[in-house]
Amino acid sequence: PFIKRPLYDAPYAGQPYFCSEYGGIWWNPGQADAESWGYGGESGRPRSETEFLARYRALTEILLRHPHMCAFCYTQLTDVEQEVNGLYSYNRVAKFDPALIHAINTQRAAIED
């Protein structure tokens, strides 16, 4: 039976949004495609670090431009056994220059205006 959830039926009243998960872009060129997982599929995976960072920037900037987006969380921070879509490797080594990630993440958000 249908369960009525009044919280979900409430009209939008201008409250800020929080995106609890975005990203998941595969990046681990040293691991065979069949043995690793991340968004993009085998044919749509980034072919270079530059391409990964362009995708990361594009996804992040979409969230930053939303006038009601107050926070977001990239998935995921580190690789895990079955997923290689982290910004850091399984052993907690940065896959990308942290200064580049910082520059993308610290752009002014639309909600700040």
Secondary structure as GFF3:
##gff-version 3
##sequence-region A 1 113
A	DSSP	alpha_helix	6	9	.	.	.	ID=ss1
A	DSSP	beta_strand	17	23	.	.	.	ID=ss2
A	DSSP	three_ten_helix	33	35	.	.	.	ID=ss3
A	DSSP	alpha_helix	41	44	.	.	.	ID=ss4
A	DSSP	alpha_helix	49	65	.	.	.	ID=ss5
A	DSSP	beta_strand	69	75	.	.	.	ID=ss6
A	DSSP	alpha_helix	98	105	.	.	.	ID=ss7
A	DSSP	three_ten_helix	110	112	.	.	.	ID=ss8
###
